[in-house]
Amino acid sequence: MYDMKALYEAYSVEEAVKLRLEHPEAQIIAGGTDVLVQMREGRRAGKELISIQKIDSMRGVCMEENENIRIGSLTTFSHITHNPIIIEKINVLGEAVDMVGGPQIRNAGTIGGNTCNGVTSADSASTLHAWEAIVELTGVNGKRYLPIKDFYIKAGTVDINVAEGEIQTAILIPKASWENTKGFYIKYGMRNAMEIATTGCSVNVRLSADKKTFDRVRIGYGVAGPVPMRAPTAEAFLTGKPVTMVNLDSDAIERTVTITPTKVKKLLVPHVLNGQLAIELPSIAEKKAYIAKQLTEETWESELRLECPHKHYVNMTPAVAECRSKMYAELHGGKV
């Protein structure tokens, strides 16, 4: 049983806005994969609910006339993963949301709910930041558009104006962000499935026509701070640089992302990074810094393999290759 005061159902965006104005304290519910759990735990006990689940206009993925990709806020993770537009243009988003929970959660949970929760660990969050997504909000005064970096205010809080009856109706990926751009996302957790991210890194890259230069670079992190965030200094450092592993290796990343991991210690507790054991460091802060740095390198290598499959680690010098082999040998117990 769920302890709720009342349940109101909206069948259109206009009706949802009207209900929100009439019941400003009510909680919006779509898939319910978070809200119902919170109600059962007592955190939202006695709340009024406004269900928007039956608003079909807020569901689906389409290409707009200006070639922005529009993702309705009620689109489930499963539909995003298998949508032809997502697969062709921004496959990394489909891969990221395919890491949310299990199949039941992905079939019910929505991209709108995942972002409106305002949590930094949401699997869609770092990827949407890296793709410079735009959030569409609809209220009594019409539509309002916010860059996703401005949508997240603080942990658990997003910019939705309840006084104007606003609800999130869509997420847009601008053509300028996805055109000729490829991306990759890596999630770190203590398990390979059914796990909330300990941290995650999403990278997308636009290369020059000859694939020798970084024309545009975007790096997004989840759980690196109270809200998802970008790494603008690292992005600026790499933009215009030649595509070589020297530019992406530890020293360059450490200078730009300002992560200074301590020396690798003895393995104390196993954690999993892409199916491999990762090192336990003395403190949570050190561990997160170390993992964030490793994820950045892993995402770069994976992305560049997709962009330049004929090259091994993209012009990796012998010295860099030897250094990397030693690092992996230490990290994975002697196995490179």
C-alpha positions in Angstrom: 0.0 0.0 0.0 1.1 3.6 -0.7 0.2 6.4 1.6 -1.1 9.1 -0.8 -3.6 11.8 -0.1 -5.0 12.0 -3.7 -4.1 11.0 -7.3 -4.9 13.3 -10.2 -4.5 12.2 -13.8 -3.6 14.5 -16.7 -4.3 13.6 -20.3 -2.6 16.7 -21.9 0.2 19.1 -21.1 -2.4 21.9 -20.6 -4.3 19.8 -18.1 -1.1 18.9 -16.2 -0.2 22.6 -16.0 -3.7 23.4 -14.7 -3.5 20.6 -12.1 -0.1 21.8 -10.9 -1.4 25.3 -10.4 -4.3 24.0 -8.4 -2.1 21.6 -6.4 1.3 23.2 -6.0 2.4 20.8 -3.3 1.6 17.7 -5.4 4.3 15.5 -6.7 4.5 14.8 -10.5 4.7 11.1 -11.2 5.5 9.4 -14.6 7.0 5.9 -14.5 7.0 6.0 -10.7 10.3 4.0 -10.3 11.6 6.6 -7.8 8.5 8.3 -6.5 6.7 5.1 -5.4 9.8 3.8 -3.7 10.1 7.0 -1.8 6.5 6.9 -0.8 6.8 3.3 0.4 9.9 4.4 2.5 7.8 7.2 4.0 9.7 10.1 2.5 6.7 11.2 0.4 3.9 9.8 2.6 0.6 11.6 2.4 1.5 13.4 -0.8 -0.9 14.3 -3.6 0.2 12.9 -6.9 -0.3 14.3 -10.4 0.2 11.5 -13.0 1.3 12.6 -16.4 1.8 9.0 -17.7 -1.1 9.3 -20.2 0.2 12.4 -22.0 1.2 10.7 -25.3 2.5 14.0 -26.8 5.4 13.8 -24.3 6.5 10.4 -25.5 8.9 9.5 -28.3 12.0 10.7 -30.2 11.9 12.8 -33.4 14.1 15.0 -35.5 12.8 18.6 -35.6 12.8 20.8 -38.7 16.0 22.5 -37.5 17.5 19.0 -37.0 17.6 19.2 -33.3 16.8 15.8 -31.7 13.7 16.0 -29.5 13.2 13.4 -26.8 9.9 13.6 -25.0 10.2 13.6 -21.2 8.0 10.5 -21.0 10.2 8.4 -23.3 11.4 5.4 -21.4 15.0 4.3 -21.2 14.3 1.2 -23.3 12.7 3.2 -26.1 15.7 5.6 -26.1 18.2 2.8 -26.4 16.4 1.2 -29.3 15.3 4.3 -31.2 16.8 4.5 -34.7 17.5 8.2 -34.5 19.4 7.7 -31.2 21.3 4.7 -32.5 22.4 6.7 -35.6 23.1 10.1 -34.2 23.9 9.8 -30.4 24.2 6.1 -29.7 26.2 6.9 -26.5 22.9 8.2 -24.8 21.2 4.9 -25.6 24.1 3.0 -24.1 24.2 5.2 -21.0 20.5 4.8 -20.1 20.8 1.1 -20.9 22.9 0.9 -17.7 20.0 2.1 -15.5 18.7 -0.5 -13.1 17.3 -3.7 -14.7 15.0 -4.3 -17.6 11.8 -3.6 -15.5 13.2 -0.2 -14.5 14.3 0.6 -18.0 10.9 -0.3 -19.4 9.1 2.0 -16.9 11.6 4.8 -16.0 11.6 7.9 -18.1 14.3 10.4 -19.2 12.3 13.2 -17.7 12.1 11.5 -14.3 15.8 10.7 -14.4 16.7 14.4 -14.9 14.0 16.0 -12.7 15.3 14.0 -9.7 18.3 16.3 -9.8 20.7 13.6 -8.7 24.3 13.6 -10.0 24.4 9.8 -10.2 21.7 9.6 -12.9 23.2 7.6 -15.8 21.8 10.1 -18.4 23.1 13.2 -16.6 26.8 13.3 -17.6 26.0 12.3 -21.2 23.3 15.0 -21.5 25.8 17.5 -20.1 28.5 16.5 -22.6 26.0 16.8 -25.5 24.9 20.2 -24.2 21.2 19.2 -24.0 18.5 21.8 -23.7 15.6 21.2 -21.3 12.1 22.3 -22.4 9.7 23.4 -19.6 6.1 24.2 -20.2 3.9 26.3 -17.9 1.0 28.7 -17.9 3.1 31.3 -19.7 4.3 29.0 -22.4 7.6 27.2 -23.0 10.9 28.0 -21.4 14.3 26.5 -22.5 17.3 26.0 -20.3 20.7 24.6 -20.9 20.9 21.4 -18.8 23.9 22.8 -16.9 21.5 25.6 -15.6 18.7 23.2 -15.0 20.6 21.5 -12.2 20.7 23.9 -9.2 22.1 21.8 -6.4 21.9 18.1 -5.3 18.3 17.0 -5.7 17.0 20.4 -6.9 16.3 21.5 -10.5 15.0 24.7 -11.9 11.2 24.1 -12.3 8.9 27.0 -11.5 6.0 25.4 -9.7 4.3 28.8 -9.3 3.8 28.9 -13.0 2.7 25.2 -13.2 5.8 24.2 -15.1 6.5 20.6 -16.0 9.4 19.3 -18.1 8.1 18.3 -21.5 11.2 17.4 -23.6 14.9 17.3 -23.8 16.6 18.6 -27.0 20.0 17.7 -28.4 21.0 20.6 -30.7 22.3 19.7 -34.2 25.4 21.7 -33.4 26.2 19.2 -30.6 25.5 15.9 -32.4 26.6 16.6 -36.0 29.7 14.7 -37.0 30.3 13.8 -33.4 30.8 10.5 -31.6 30.8 9.7 -27.9 31.4 7.1 -25.3 30.3 6.6 -21.7 31.8 4.5 -18.9 30.1 3.9 -15.6 32.0 2.8 -12.4 30.2 0.8 -9.7 30.8 -2.0 -7.3 28.7 -4.3 -9.5 28.3 -4.7 -13.2 24.5 -4.4 -13.1 21.7 -3.0 -11.0 24.1 -0.4 -9.5 23.9 3.3 -8.9 27.0 4.9 -10.4 29.9 5.7 -8.0 31.1 7.9 -10.8 30.7 8.1 -14.6 32.5 9.8 -17.5 31.0 10.7 -20.8 33.1 12.1 -23.7 32.2 13.1 -27.2 34.6 14.2 -29.9 34.4 15.9 -33.3 37.5 15.2 -35.4 38.8 17.1 -38.4 38.0 15.7 -41.9 41.4 13.9 -41.9 40.8 12.6 -38.4 44.1 14.0 -37.2 42.9 16.9 -35.0 40.4 17.4 -32.2 37.9 20.0 -33.6 35.5 19.9 -30.7 35.8 18.1 -27.3 33.2 17.7 -24.6 33.7 15.9 -21.2 30.9 15.3 -18.7 31.2 13.7 -15.2 28.5 12.3 -12.9 29.1 12.0 -9.1 32.2 14.2 -9.3 30.3 16.9 -7.5 26.8 17.6 -6.1 25.5 18.1 -9.7 26.7 16.7 -13.0 29.5 18.8 -14.4 31.7 19.5 -17.4 35.5 19.7 -17.6 35.9 23.0 -19.6 39.7 23.4 -19.0 40.4 19.9 -20.3 38.1 20.5 -23.2 39.9 23.7 -24.1 43.3 22.0 -23.7 42.5 19.3 -26.2 40.5 21.3 -28.8 42.8 22.0 -31.8 45.4 19.5 -30.6 46.6 16.5 -32.8 44.9 13.2 -32.1 47.7 11.4 -30.2 47.7 9.5 -27.0 50.5 11.8 -25.8 47.8 14.5 -25.6 45.4 12.2 -23.8 47.8 10.5 -21.4 48.0 10.7 -17.6 50.2 13.9 -17.4 48.0 15.9 -19.7 44.8 14.8 -18.1 46.2 15.4 -14.6 47.2 19.0 -15.6 43.8 19.8 -17.0 41.3 17.9 -14.9 43.4 18.7 -11.7 43.2 15.1 -10.4 46.2 14.0 -8.5 45.8 10.3 -7.5 48.0 8.9 -4.8 50.3 5.9 -5.5 48.4 2.7 -6.1 48.1 0.8 -2.8 47.5 -2.9 -2.0 44.2 -4.2 -3.2 41.9 -4.2 -0.1 38.3 -4.4 -1.4 37.4 -5.4 -5.0 35.5 -2.9 -7.2 34.6 -3.4 -10.8 35.6 -1.1 -13.7 34.4 -2.6 -17.0 34.5 -6.1 -15.6 38.0 -5.6 -14.1 39.2 -5.1 -10.6 40.0 -1.6 -9.6 42.3 -0.4 -6.8 41.0 0.5 -3.3 42.6 3.7 -2.1 42.9 5.0 1.5 40.0 7.4 1.3 36.8 8.0 -0.6 38.1 11.2 -2.0 41.3 9.7 -3.3 39.4 6.7 -4.7 37.0 9.0 -6.6 39.8 11.1 -8.0 41.7 8.0 -9.1 38.6 6.5 -10.7 37.7 9.7 -12.5 41.1 10.0 -14.0 41.0 6.3 -15.2 37.5 6.7 -16.6 38.6 9.8 -18.6 41.4 7.8 -20.2 39.2 4.7 -20.8 36.5 6.8 -22.5 39.1 8.6 -24.7 40.6 5.3 -25.8 37.3 3.6 -26.5 35.9 6.7 -28.4 39.1 7.0 -30.5 39.1 3.3 -31.4 35.6 3.9 -32.9 36.8 7.0 -34.8 40.1 5.5 -36.0 39.6 1.7 -35.9 42.7 1.2 -38.1 45.0 2.6 -35.5 46.0 1.0 -32.2 45.4 3.6 -29.5 45.8 6.3 -32.1 49.5 7.0 -32.7 50.5 5.8 -29.2 54.2 6.2 -28.8 56.3 3.3 -27.6 57.0 5.1 -24.3 53.4 5.8 -23.7 52.5 2.2 -24.6 55.0 0.8 -22.1 53.8 3.2 -19.4 50.2 2.1 -20.0 51.1 -1.6 -19.9 52.8 -1.1 -16.6 49.8 0.8 -15.2 47.3 -1.9 -16.3 49.7 -4.6 -14.9 49.6 -2.9 -11.5 45.9 -2.3 -11.7 44.8 -5.7 -12.8 47.2 -7.9 -10.8 49.8 -8.5 -13.4 47.4 -9.0 -16.3 47.7 -6.5 -19.1 
